[in-house]
Amino acid sequence: MAHVEIWHRPTCSNSRGALELIREAGIEPVIVDYIQHPPSKAQLRKAITSAGLSVREAMRNKEPEYAEQGLGDSTLSDDALLDAMLATPKLINRPFVFTAKGVRLCRPPERVLEIL
């Protein structure tokens, strides 16, 4: 069976949908609760880069903490944004899914099918 990992948040419908599609493909993934166990800065940077995203594209900008922390400031560096995501993990968009075929931010959940 192929190794698949998902950075999952059970309260997120996209995350639940991606997990369901993975399981429907006959794969039981490694499920990482990234809120309780956030990635390292290097892991987060690599996931974002591997998914072909900018750091901003990997942020949840509708969370109250985004505005409270002034993260909409376009002069903030990627390092500053990564630090904010690690300090407040719910700012990390989800779900990130990792397989041997690549990494995707699975929004919509069907994006996971590209890498299964």
C-alpha positions as CSV (number, residue, x, y, z in Angstrom):
1,M,0.0,0.0,0.0
2,A,1.3,3.5,-0.9
3,H,2.2,5.9,1.9
4,V,-0.2,8.8,2.1
5,E,-0.2,11.5,4.8
6,I,-2.8,14.1,5.4
7,W,-2.6,17.2,7.6
8,H,-6.2,16.9,8.8
9,R,-8.7,19.0,10.8
10,P,-11.9,17.0,11.5
11,T,-14.0,20.2,11.6
12,C,-13.1,21.1,8.0
13,S,-15.4,19.8,5.3
14,N,-12.6,19.9,2.7
15,S,-10.3,17.9,5.0
16,R,-13.1,15.3,5.7
17,G,-13.8,15.1,2.0
18,A,-10.2,14.5,1.0
19,L,-9.8,11.9,3.8
20,E,-13.0,10.1,2.5
21,L,-11.6,10.0,-1.1
22,I,-8.3,8.6,0.1
23,R,-10.1,5.9,2.0
24,E,-12.4,5.2,-1.0
25,A,-9.2,4.5,-3.0
26,G,-8.4,1.8,-0.5
27,I,-5.7,3.7,1.4
28,E,-5.6,4.3,5.1
29,P,-3.4,7.4,5.4
30,V,-1.3,8.7,8.2
31,I,-3.5,11.3,9.8
32,V,-1.6,14.3,11.3
33,D,-3.6,16.6,13.6
34,Y,-1.5,19.6,12.6
35,I,-3.2,21.8,15.1
36,Q,-2.0,19.6,18.0
37,H,1.3,18.7,16.3
38,P,2.3,21.5,13.9
39,P,5.0,20.9,11.4
40,S,8.4,22.5,11.7
41,K,9.1,25.6,9.7
42,A,11.2,23.6,7.3
43,Q,8.4,21.0,6.8
44,L,5.8,23.7,6.3
45,R,8.0,25.6,3.8
46,K,8.7,22.3,1.9
47,A,5.0,21.4,1.8
48,I,4.0,24.8,0.4
49,T,6.8,24.8,-2.2
50,S,6.1,21.2,-3.2
51,A,2.4,22.0,-3.7
52,G,3.4,24.9,-6.0
53,L,1.9,27.5,-3.7
54,S,3.1,30.8,-2.3
55,V,3.2,31.2,1.5
56,R,0.2,33.5,1.3
57,E,-1.8,31.0,-0.8
58,A,-1.2,28.4,2.0
59,M,-2.7,30.8,4.7
60,R,-6.3,30.9,5.9
61,N,-7.0,34.6,5.6
62,K,-10.6,34.4,6.9
63,E,-9.6,33.4,10.4
64,P,-9.9,36.2,13.0
65,E,-6.3,35.8,13.9
66,Y,-5.3,36.8,10.4
67,A,-6.7,40.3,10.8
68,E,-5.8,40.5,14.5
69,Q,-2.1,39.8,13.7
70,G,-2.1,42.2,10.7
71,L,-1.1,39.4,8.3
72,G,-2.8,41.1,5.3
73,D,0.2,43.5,5.3
74,S,1.8,42.9,1.9
75,T,5.2,43.9,3.2
76,L,5.5,40.9,5.5
77,S,8.1,38.4,4.5
78,D,7.4,34.8,3.9
79,D,9.4,34.0,7.0
80,A,7.1,36.3,9.1
81,L,4.0,34.6,7.6
82,L,5.5,31.1,8.2
83,D,6.2,32.1,11.8
84,A,2.6,33.3,12.2
85,M,1.3,30.0,10.8
86,L,3.4,28.0,13.2
87,A,2.4,30.2,16.2
88,T,-1.3,29.9,15.2
89,P,-1.6,26.6,13.3
90,K,-5.2,27.1,12.4
91,L,-3.8,29.7,9.9
92,I,-2.4,26.8,7.9
93,N,-4.8,26.0,5.1
94,R,-5.9,22.4,4.9
95,P,-5.8,19.7,4.0
96,F,-2.3,19.2,2.7
97,V,-1.9,15.6,1.3
98,F,1.5,14.0,0.7
99,T,2.0,10.9,-1.6
100,A,4.8,9.5,-3.7
101,K,3.2,11.4,-6.6
102,G,3.4,14.8,-5.0
103,V,1.9,17.2,-2.5
104,R,-1.4,19.1,-2.9
105,L,-3.5,21.5,-0.9
106,C,-6.8,19.6,-1.5
107,R,-9.2,22.5,-1.9
108,P,-11.5,21.2,-3.3
109,P,-11.1,17.7,-1.9
110,E,-11.1,16.2,-5.4
111,R,-7.6,17.6,-5.9
112,V,-6.3,14.6,-3.9
113,L,-7.2,12.3,-6.9
114,E,-4.3,14.0,-8.9
115,I,-1.8,12.4,-6.5
116,L,-3.3,9.0,-5.6
